[in-house]
Amino acid sequence: MKIVNNKNTSRWMLLICLAFTACKKSPEAPMPETPQVNPAGTSTIIPPKDVSTATTIGFFLDNWEGRSFSAPAFADVAKPTASAGVTINADYSETISKVSKYLFGNNTNPYIGQLGNEPLLINHVKNLSPNIMRFPGGNISSAFFFNSGPGQKPTDAPDMLYNQSGAPVNAGYWYGKNTASWTFSVDNYYSFLQQTNSTGIISVNYSYARYGTSAHPDQVAAHLAADWVRFDKGKTKYWEIGNEDAGPWQAGYKINTANNKDGQPEIINGALYGKHFKVFADSMRKAAAELGVTIKIGGQLIQYDASIGNSNAVDKTWNSGFLTASGNTADFYIVHTYYTPYAQNSSASVILNTAATESKSIMDFMKKTTQDNGAPLKPIAMTEWNIFAEGSKQQVSHIAGMHATMVLGELIKNNYGMASRWDLANGYAGGNDHGLFSLGDEGNGTTKWTPRPAFYHMYYFQKFFGDRMIASSVSGSTDVVSYASGFASGAAGIVVVNKGTSTQTANINLSNFAAGTRYYYYTLTGGDDNVEFSAKVFVNDNGPTGVSGGPANYQAITAKSALVDGGIKITLPPRSVVFVAVDKK
């Protein structure tokens, strides 16, 4: 089976394969050399303010739990002697938001093997703790029959579909009961979830409602989706109806109207999707009610203002059509983004800057587009995200890891409810590979399931980020970004990113926080290979033994630590992330 190598550049290949197969430093502002930390008894500590759950998070916080921080093994190190040019202030009386555990998810897909049979990968994913895994994910969702074996397509599924150019091609359907080693069966997906302590989010085949040739293809496709809910038996709470259906690369975007029996247009539109969405949601909720469970169903929105610029014509009216036709039927809204300009050889600076701008822009537009169309705002799930940048092996680099760190921070800051990165593994494609893990197909000695640099960034983010985000700010450099958090157990967690190419020294001031004795930190840096897009990541100076990835013993690496007394001070190497935790009193 040919591996689909890259979600961005291979949309065309997929169509064939699937059937489509801070702050600005003020010169006058003083930079205190000794940070101000509130030890108990020295000043009044204002307790954290409780905040209401944002509408855009909603039920994704229903099973929220406080998190505990346990101090790691550490080596005592001297504090930096250089004068601090950067100050990070975090106020622990100001809570921004509780943190949804579903923001750390990832995507599986049916072309990377039976993941439930891969103990090395399973162990890495358990350590990473993404909490939620999407399936079957991507364009394959639109040509996937979960309850069929190879070649056993429904009789009303045509042999030919249309590719992105509008030409008829072999449908190339995918089957959930295919147990071949190269694919990922439905049963094996459930096994993988169980072994990695994850829950699922499932994207059902909406496009069958378009290309099906029965008298009522929408009802037949909705029944198939409801049968998956019954088969699932309450294991999965979150469901999506379709995947990127406004895109020409998607099965069902264009249909053969001569074969259609219910008067559908040749090209899809948002209103039609909204009309069909109601049929799907009704059938799926009835199936869930039979089981005595509640499910949440998501509908797709375009994540940007398509009325501006040279957008796909379907995109321009998608949101208005869907929101009007579906009414209040959706439980949550789905967006996808690949942050950087499509298929451009973007620089590290361009990539890193998009984490903040794009995350905020999408959320702002979600609020606007729902308001403009008289629709209620719902929880927002970004069920696919990564970067489009390609040409310099950006996607497998330490910079992609830094970007992932920043995206997680920005998603929390902007009150997203759920997010899943694309994807666990994909195919090297000369370094244009979205996979979090290598498939061992690079030809340079990198073994299968070697974690990419982004894995290490996401791993330490969860280790050092608490259950609520705290207000923080940076002065002294526009290259430095901070994300502060608190743990229910009382510790503080701060993630500090240096996007720049110069070393910085930073003081961290924690107000309204009773600090304990020590602070601990891990510094993640890139190597000197491949100019600014190193394929390596070093954790406290520990790196990979091979040409890519990071240290194999990432769970056992000793933290660096210093005493809080005298202030919290850290060095920020060029293009680095420092994950800091501070003991409670």
MOFENDA-V443471 format. One record per residue. N is the residue number from 0. RES is the residue in one small letter. SS is DSSP state (~ for helix, > for strand, _ for the rest). NEAR is the number of other C-alpha atoms within 10 Angstrom. Layout:
N,RES,SS,NEAR
N,RES,SS,NEAR
//
This chain:
0,m,_,9
1,k,_,9
2,i,_,18
3,v,_,21
4,n,_,23
5,n,_,25
6,k,_,23
7,n,_,20
8,t,_,17
9,s,_,15
10,r,~,23
11,w,~,19
12,m,~,21
13,l,~,25
14,l,~,27
15,i,~,21
16,c,~,24
17,l,~,27
18,a,_,28
19,f,>,30
20,t,_,26
21,a,_,18
22,c,_,13
23,k,_,11
24,k,_,17
25,s,_,12
26,p,_,8
27,e,_,6
28,a,_,9
29,p,_,12
30,m,_,19
31,p,_,14
32,e,_,17
33,t,_,15
34,p,_,22
35,q,_,17
36,v,>,24
37,n,>,19
38,p,_,21
39,a,_,15
40,g,_,8
41,t,_,9
42,s,_,12
43,t,_,13
44,i,_,16
45,i,_,13
46,p,_,12
47,p,_,15
48,k,_,11
49,d,_,12
50,v,_,11
51,s,_,10
52,t,_,15
53,a,_,17
54,t,_,15
55,t,_,22
56,i,_,24
57,g,~,19
58,f,~,18
59,f,~,23
60,l,~,17
61,d,_,10
62,n,_,8
63,w,_,14
64,e,_,13
65,g,_,13
66,r,_,17
67,s,_,15
68,f,_,21
69,s,_,12
70,a,_,14
71,p,_,16
72,a,_,12
73,f,>,15
74,a,>,12
75,d,>,13
76,v,_,12
77,a,_,12
78,k,_,15
79,p,_,14
80,t,_,10
81,a,_,12
82,s,_,14
83,a,_,20
84,g,_,17
85,v,>,26
86,t,>,25
87,i,>,24
88,n,>,21
89,a,>,25
90,d,>,19
91,y,>,25
92,s,>,17
93,e,>,19
94,t,>,20
95,i,>,22
96,s,>,22
97,k,>,26
98,v,_,27
99,s,_,25
100,k,~,21
101,y,~,22
102,l,~,25
103,f,~,22
104,g,>,27
105,n,>,27
106,n,>,26
107,t,_,25
108,n,_,26
109,p,_,25
110,y,_,22
111,i,_,20
112,g,_,20
113,q,_,22
114,l,~,24
115,g,~,20
116,n,~,14
117,e,_,12
118,p,~,13
119,l,~,12
120,l,~,20
121,i,~,19
122,n,~,13
123,h,~,17
124,v,~,23
125,k,~,15
126,n,~,14
127,l,~,21
128,s,_,19
129,p,_,25
130,n,_,20
131,i,>,23
132,m,>,29
133,r,>,28
134,f,>,23
135,p,_,27
136,g,_,26
137,g,~,24
138,n,~,28
139,i,~,31
140,s,~,30
141,s,~,31
142,a,~,29
143,f,>,25
144,f,>,26
145,f,_,23
146,n,_,17
147,s,_,15
148,g,_,15
149,p,_,14
150,g,_,11
151,q,_,13
152,k,_,19
153,p,_,10
154,t,_,10
155,d,_,15
156,a,_,18
157,p,_,16
158,d,_,14
159,m,>,16
160,l,>,28
161,y,>,25
162,n,_,29
163,q,_,21
164,s,_,11
165,g,_,13
166,a,_,10
167,p,>,18
168,v,>,18
169,n,>,18
170,a,_,22
171,g,_,21
172,y,_,23
173,w,>,29
174,y,>,24
175,g,_,21
176,k,_,19
177,n,_,20
178,t,_,17
179,a,_,11
180,s,_,14
181,w,_,16
182,t,_,22
183,f,_,26
184,s,_,28
185,v,~,22
186,d,~,15
187,n,~,19
188,y,~,23
189,y,~,18
190,s,~,16
191,f,~,25
192,l,~,22
193,q,~,13
194,q,~,16
195,t,_,22
196,n,_,15
197,s,_,18
198,t,>,21
199,g,>,22
200,i,>,25
201,i,>,22
202,s,>,26
203,v,>,30
204,n,_,25
205,y,_,28
206,s,_,27
207,y,~,27
208,a,~,24
209,r,~,28
210,y,~,29
211,g,_,24
212,t,_,21
213,s,_,18
214,a,_,13
215,h,_,15
216,p,~,23
217,d,~,24
218,q,~,17
219,v,~,18
220,a,~,26
221,a,~,26
222,h,~,18
223,l,~,22
224,a,~,25
225,a,~,22
226,d,~,17
227,w,~,18
228,v,~,25
229,r,~,18
230,f,~,13
231,d,~,15
232,k,_,14
233,g,_,15
234,k,_,16
235,t,_,17
236,k,_,17
237,y,>,20
238,w,>,24
239,e,>,28
240,i,>,27
241,g,_,25
242,n,_,27
243,e,_,21
244,d,_,25
245,a,_,24
246,g,_,18
247,p,_,23
248,w,_,25
249,q,_,31
250,a,_,32
251,g,_,27
252,y,_,26
253,k,>,24
254,i,_,23
255,n,_,20
256,t,_,16
257,a,_,9
258,n,_,14
259,n,_,19
260,k,_,13
261,d,_,14
262,g,_,11
263,q,_,16
264,p,_,15
265,e,_,16
266,i,>,16
267,i,_,21
268,n,_,21
269,g,~,26
270,a,~,19
271,l,~,18
272,y,~,28
273,g,~,25
274,k,~,18
275,h,~,24
276,f,~,27
277,k,~,18
278,v,~,18
279,f,~,25
280,a,~,26
281,d,~,15
282,s,~,20
283,m,~,25
284,r,~,18
285,k,~,16
286,a,~,23
287,a,~,20
288,a,~,14
289,e,~,11
290,l,~,14
291,g,_,10
292,v,_,15
293,t,_,15
294,i,_,18
295,k,>,18
296,i,>,24
297,g,>,25
298,g,>,25
299,q,>,27
300,l,_,24
301,i,_,24
302,q,_,22
303,y,_,21
304,d,_,18
305,a,_,17
306,s,_,12
307,i,_,8
308,g,_,8
309,n,_,8
310,s,_,12
311,n,_,13
312,a,~,13
313,v,~,20
314,d,~,22
315,k,~,21
316,t,~,18
317,w,~,24
318,n,~,27
319,s,~,20
320,g,~,20
321,f,~,23
322,l,~,26
323,t,~,18
324,a,~,19
325,s,~,22
326,g,_,15
327,n,_,14
328,t,_,17
329,a,_,23
330,d,_,20
331,f,>,26
332,y,>,23
333,i,>,26
334,v,>,23
335,h,>,22
336,t,>,20
337,y,_,18
338,y,_,23
339,t,_,22
340,p,_,15
341,y,_,14
342,a,_,14
343,q,_,12
344,n,_,17
345,s,_,19
346,s,_,16
347,a,~,21
348,s,~,15
349,v,~,14
350,i,~,21
351,l,~,26
352,n,~,16
353,t,~,20
354,a,~,24
355,a,~,20
356,t,~,12
357,e,~,19
358,s,~,24
359,k,~,17
360,s,~,15
361,i,~,21
362,m,~,20
363,d,~,14
364,f,~,15
365,m,~,26
366,k,~,15
367,k,~,14
368,t,~,21
369,t,~,18
370,q,~,12
371,d,~,11
372,n,_,14
373,g,_,13
374,a,_,16
375,p,_,13
376,l,_,18
377,k,_,23
378,p,>,22
379,i,>,27
380,a,>,25
381,m,>,22
382,t,>,27
383,e,>,22
384,w,>,21
385,n,_,24
386,i,_,27
387,f,_,25
388,a,_,25
389,e,_,23
390,g,_,13
391,s,_,20
392,k,_,20
393,q,~,28
394,q,~,28
395,v,~,30
396,s,_,28
397,h,~,33
398,i,~,29
399,a,~,28
400,g,~,28
401,m,~,28
402,h,~,26
403,a,~,24
404,t,~,27
405,m,~,28
406,v,~,23
407,l,~,21
408,g,~,24
409,e,~,19
410,l,~,23
411,i,~,23
412,k,~,20
413,n,_,20
414,n,_,24
415,y,_,26
416,g,_,27
417,m,>,26
418,a,>,30
419,s,>,25
420,r,>,27
421,w,_,28
422,d,_,25
423,l,_,24
424,a,_,25
425,n,_,24
426,g,_,24
427,y,_,24
428,a,~,17
429,g,~,16
430,g,~,20
431,n,_,25
432,d,_,28
433,h,_,29
434,g,_,30
435,l,_,26
436,f,>,26
437,s,_,24
438,l,_,21
439,g,_,15
440,d,_,14
441,e,_,15
442,g,_,9
443,n,_,10
444,g,_,11
445,t,_,18
446,t,_,16
447,k,_,15
448,w,_,20
449,t,_,23
450,p,>,26
451,r,_,26
452,p,~,31
453,a,~,26
454,f,~,26
455,y,~,24
456,h,~,27
457,m,~,20
458,y,~,20
459,y,~,24
460,f,~,25
461,q,~,19
462,k,~,19
463,f,~,26
464,f,_,26
465,g,_,27
466,d,_,22
467,r,>,21
468,m,>,24
469,i,>,24
470,a,>,19
471,s,>,23
472,s,>,16
473,v,>,24
474,s,>,21
475,g,_,22
476,s,_,19
477,t,_,15
478,d,_,21
479,v,>,25
480,v,>,22
481,s,>,22
482,y,>,26
483,a,>,29
484,s,>,27
485,g,>,28
486,f,_,20
487,a,_,14
488,s,_,15
489,g,_,19
490,a,_,26
491,a,>,27
492,g,>,30
493,i,>,27
494,v,>,23
495,v,>,25
496,v,>,26
497,n,>,23
498,k,_,23
499,g,_,19
500,t,_,13
501,s,_,11
502,t,_,13
503,q,>,21
504,t,>,17
505,a,>,28
506,n,>,25
507,i,>,25
508,n,>,22
509,l,>,25
510,s,>,22
511,n,>,22
512,f,>,27
513,a,>,23
514,a,>,22
515,g,>,19
516,t,>,13
517,r,>,18
518,y,>,26
519,y,>,26
520,y,>,24
521,y,>,22
522,t,>,25
523,l,>,28
524,t,>,28
525,g,>,28
526,g,_,20
527,d,_,11
528,d,_,12
529,n,_,13
530,v,_,9
531,e,_,19
532,f,_,21
533,s,_,24
534,a,_,27
535,k,>,27
536,v,>,30
537,f,>,22
538,v,>,23
539,n,_,16
540,d,_,14
541,n,>,18
542,g,_,22
543,p,_,19
544,t,_,12
545,g,_,14
546,v,_,15
547,s,_,26
548,g,>,29
549,g,_,27
550,p,_,23
551,a,_,14
552,n,_,10
553,y,_,17
554,q,_,11
555,a,_,10
556,i,_,17
557,t,_,18
558,a,>,21
559,k,>,19
560,s,>,22
561,a,>,22
562,l,>,19
563,v,_,19
564,d,_,15
565,g,_,13
566,g,_,19
567,i,>,25
568,k,>,28
569,i,>,24
570,t,>,19
571,l,>,24
572,p,_,21
573,p,_,17
574,r,_,24
575,s,>,26
576,v,>,29
577,v,>,26
578,f,>,24
579,v,>,27
580,a,>,29
581,v,>,29
582,d,>,21
583,k,>,19
584,k,_,14
//
